[in-house]
Amino acid sequence: METKNIMIVGVGGQGSLLASKLLGRLLLTKGYDIKVSEVHGMSQRGGSVVTYVRYGDKVYSPVIDMGQADFIVSFELLEAARWTEYLKPGGKIITNTQQINPMPVVIGAMEYPQSLAEKMTAAGIDLDAIDALALAEQAGSAKAVNIVLMGRLSKYFDFTQEEWMQAIAQSVPAKFLELNQKAFALGANA
């Protein structure tokens, strides 16, 4: 099997590392060679966070280059737009429609770009945009956006619901398991 590439992008504190660990655990149980790498800037200050998940028969490097991502999972709309050049032809971006103002917008030096989803679609990007924040809140916590997005990503894989649920159970504390399972289901069925 050729190597597949998934980028998980967002803003610090949104749970992208948990999402990548969950995905990594699932892929490992399926027998794939997997490499996970995280690259982040000022993540603790709300800066951009990027995690690479690569899997296949044999993966030699954890890094995804421009034009190689089969999927980009974005926790925030501007982050989805920021990383489009990494998407390969025929790839897909799954994004939360939530908008989190970066520092230049917060201080008034810039405005948040308008109509980003429409612009990406008009540029030929295969975009699956959902309000993952509303679904996470419906599940019981705004912090479950990451699991909602993993649920949405699951629609594009042949893994069973049970396999995903097992990976979730191995990735989150028991006291948050039910909430995360509900968030996953809401994302998968949105």
ROKE-506992 format. One record per residue (C-alpha): residue number from 1; residue in one letter; chain; x, y, z. Coordinates in nm, 4 decimals, decimal comma, always signed. Layout:
<nodes>
NUM a A X Y Z
...
</nodes>
This chain:
<nodes>
1 m A +0,0000 +0,0000 +0,0000
2 e A +0,1269 +0,3454 -0,0834
3 t A +0,1785 +0,5812 +0,2071
4 k A -0,1252 +0,7912 +0,3015
5 n A -0,0915 +1,1334 +0,4597
6 i A -0,3186 +1,3154 +0,7027
7 m A -0,2513 +1,6624 +0,8409
8 i A -0,4332 +1,7754 +1,1525
9 v A -0,4204 +2,1539 +1,1867
10 g A -0,5593 +2,3973 +1,4381
11 v A -0,4869 +2,6424 +1,7122
12 g A -0,3086 +2,5567 +2,0353
13 g A -0,5294 +2,3996 +2,2988
14 q A -0,7880 +2,2498 +2,0613
15 g A -0,6818 +1,8876 +2,1097
16 s A -0,5053 +1,8134 +1,7829
17 l A -0,2457 +1,5999 +1,9617
18 l A -0,5163 +1,3798 +2,1138
19 a A -0,6778 +1,3459 +1,7700
20 s A -0,3480 +1,2373 +1,6136
21 k A -0,2827 +0,9861 +1,8935
22 l A -0,6312 +0,8396 +1,8527
23 l A -0,5814 +0,8072 +1,4777
24 g A -0,2343 +0,6613 +1,5292
25 r A -0,3638 +0,3972 +1,7703
26 l A -0,6349 +0,2933 +1,5268
27 l A -0,3945 +0,2660 +1,2329
28 l A -0,1452 +0,0703 +1,4431
29 t A -0,4111 -0,1879 +1,5376
30 k A -0,4808 -0,2313 +1,1654
31 g A -0,1185 -0,3333 +1,1108
32 y A +0,0096 -0,0236 +0,9331
33 d A +0,3541 +0,1231 +0,9759
34 i A +0,2828 +0,4695 +1,1115
35 k A +0,4731 +0,7874 +1,1811
36 v A +0,3245 +1,0765 +1,3784
37 s A +0,5007 +1,4095 +1,4073
38 e A +0,3931 +1,7364 +1,5602
39 v A +0,5073 +2,0787 +1,4538
40 h A +0,3825 +2,3818 +1,6349
41 g A +0,4643 +2,7441 +1,6849
42 m A +0,3272 +2,9381 +1,9758
43 s A +0,0706 +2,6694 +2,0524
44 q A +0,0342 +2,7676 +2,4171
45 r A -0,0418 +3,1220 +2,3030
46 g A -0,3120 +3,0260 +2,0540
47 g A -0,0708 +2,9817 +1,7636
48 s A -0,0888 +2,7362 +1,4791
49 v A -0,0458 +2,3647 +1,5536
50 v A +0,0176 +2,1013 +1,2868
51 t A +0,0362 +1,7254 +1,3322
52 y A +0,1364 +1,4841 +1,0568
53 v A +0,0034 +1,1285 +1,0498
54 r A +0,1543 +0,9060 +0,7795
55 y A +0,0734 +0,5386 +0,7358
56 g A +0,1241 +0,2541 +0,4914
57 d A +0,3234 -0,0656 +0,4464
58 k A +0,6503 +0,1153 +0,5256
59 v A +0,6796 +0,4810 +0,6210
60 y A +1,0266 +0,6328 +0,6263
61 s A +0,9604 +0,9926 +0,7268
62 p A +0,7026 +1,1604 +0,9495
63 v A +0,6925 +1,4819 +0,7427
64 i A +0,4305 +1,5686 +0,4807
65 d A +0,5466 +1,7983 +0,2008
66 m A +0,3401 +2,0397 -0,0077
67 g A +0,0954 +1,8629 -0,2368
68 q A +0,1063 +1,5304 -0,0463
69 a A -0,1816 +1,5389 +0,2056
70 d A -0,4675 +1,3009 +0,1296
71 f A -0,6670 +1,4657 +0,4093
72 i A -0,6350 +1,7868 +0,6044
73 v A -0,8458 +1,7924 +0,9192
74 s A -0,8786 +2,1506 +1,0406
75 f A -1,0109 +2,2647 +1,3765
76 e A -1,0597 +2,6224 +1,2536
77 l A -1,1532 +2,7767 +0,9176
78 l A -0,8521 +3,0063 +0,8676
79 e A -0,6169 +2,7173 +0,9494
80 a A -0,7882 +2,5130 +0,6752
81 a A -0,7195 +2,7929 +0,4254
82 r A -0,3621 +2,8379 +0,5488
83 w A -0,2642 +2,4779 +0,4677
84 t A -0,4417 +2,4227 +0,1322
85 e A -0,1155 +2,4054 -0,0628
86 y A -0,0329 +2,0827 +0,1228
87 l A -0,3414 +1,9077 -0,0166
88 k A -0,2738 +1,6670 -0,3015
89 p A -0,4909 +1,6644 -0,6148
90 g A -0,8011 +1,4648 -0,5239
91 g A -0,7449 +1,5215 -0,1517
92 k A -1,0078 +1,6442 +0,0921
93 i A -1,0214 +1,9063 +0,3655
94 i A -1,2495 +1,8374 +0,6614
95 t A -1,2934 +2,1555 +0,8600
96 n A -1,4738 +2,3022 +1,1544
97 t A -1,6527 +2,6228 +1,0512
98 q A -1,5507 +2,7896 +1,3788
99 q A -1,3487 +3,1084 +1,3455
100 i A -1,0810 +3,1872 +1,6047
101 n A -0,9258 +3,5292 +1,5654
102 p A -0,5451 +3,5230 +1,5296
103 m A -0,3455 +3,7911 +1,7090
104 p A -0,3372 +4,0413 +1,4156
105 v A -0,7201 +4,0358 +1,4160
106 v A -0,7393 +4,0577 +1,7959
107 i A -0,5234 +4,3728 +1,8028
108 g A -0,7108 +4,5297 +1,5088
109 a A -0,4250 +4,5198 +1,2590
110 m A -0,6209 +4,2942 +1,0200
111 e A -0,9703 +4,1629 +0,9635
112 y A -1,0648 +3,7948 +0,9665
113 p A -1,0973 +3,6880 +0,5999
114 q A -1,4590 +3,6522 +0,4939
115 s A -1,6225 +3,3679 +0,2967
116 l A -1,3243 +3,1329 +0,3353
117 a A -1,5239 +2,8130 +0,2800
118 e A -1,6796 +2,9539 -0,0362
119 k A -1,3411 +3,0737 -0,1644
120 m A -1,1782 +2,7336 -0,1040
121 t A -1,4631 +2,5535 -0,2798
122 a A -1,4470 +2,8013 -0,5718
123 a A -1,0723 +2,7251 -0,5969
124 g A -1,1592 +2,3586 -0,6579
125 i A -1,0865 +2,2275 -0,3083
126 d A -1,2970 +1,9314 -0,1954
127 l A -1,4232 +2,0748 +0,1332
128 d A -1,6342 +1,9059 +0,4005
129 a A -1,7218 +2,1876 +0,6431
130 i A -1,9275 +2,1282 +0,9588
131 d A -2,0031 +2,3225 +1,2749
132 a A -1,8005 +2,0887 +1,4962
133 l A -1,8182 +2,3287 +1,7912
134 a A -2,1999 +2,3118 +1,8026
135 l A -2,1847 +1,9309 +1,7810
136 a A -1,9216 +1,9145 +2,0563
137 e A -2,1392 +2,1324 +2,2800
138 q A -2,4344 +1,9048 +2,2009
139 a A -2,2210 +1,6099 +2,3146
140 g A -2,1486 +1,7877 +2,6421
141 s A -1,8233 +1,9836 +2,6021
142 a A -1,6796 +2,2413 +2,3609
143 k A -1,3462 +2,0645 +2,4118
144 a A -1,4728 +1,7632 +2,2120
145 v A -1,4362 +1,9391 +1,8739
146 n A -1,1356 +1,7153 +1,8051
147 i A -1,3394 +1,3969 +1,8480
148 v A -1,6296 +1,5364 +1,6423
149 l A -1,3810 +1,5928 +1,3588
150 m A -1,2406 +1,2402 +1,3984
151 g A -1,5992 +1,1172 +1,3650
152 r A -1,6338 +1,3136 +1,0427
153 l A -1,3016 +1,1760 +0,9150
154 s A -1,4226 +0,8221 +0,9873
155 k A -1,6758 +0,8543 +0,7050
156 y A -1,3874 +0,8345 +0,4572
157 f A -1,2310 +0,5164 +0,6003
158 d A -1,3352 +0,1516 +0,5933
159 f A -1,2740 +0,0956 +0,9652
160 t A -1,5677 -0,0201 +1,1743
161 q A -1,7408 +0,1953 +1,4333
162 e A -1,6247 -0,0562 +1,6947
163 e A -1,2591 -0,0109 +1,5918
164 w A -1,2899 +0,3675 +1,6242
165 m A -1,4622 +0,3343 +1,9626
166 q A -1,1852 +0,1079 +2,0879
167 a A -0,9248 +0,3673 +1,9839
168 i A -1,1230 +0,6366 +2,1664
169 a A -1,1411 +0,4189 +2,4802
170 q A -0,7618 +0,3787 +2,4687
171 s A -0,7063 +0,7519 +2,4172
172 v A -0,9303 +0,9326 +2,6670
173 p A -0,9772 +0,9019 +3,0452
174 a A -1,2652 +0,6702 +3,1406
175 k A -1,4644 +0,9546 +3,2967
176 f A -1,4805 +1,1278 +2,9549
177 l A -1,5411 +0,8167 +2,7447
178 e A -1,9181 +0,8500 +2,7047
179 l A -1,8936 +1,2188 +2,6115
180 n A -1,6270 +1,1455 +2,3499
181 q A -1,8200 +0,8522 +2,2052
182 k A -2,1229 +1,0784 +2,1675
183 a A -1,9090 +1,3519 +2,0060
184 f A -1,7632 +1,0972 +1,7627
185 a A -2,1111 +0,9719 +1,6656
186 l A -2,2399 +1,3261 +1,6128
187 g A -1,9459 +1,4027 +1,3828
188 a A -1,9856 +1,0788 +1,1890
189 n A -2,3576 +1,1379 +1,1360
190 a A -2,3541 +1,5132 +1,0770
</nodes>
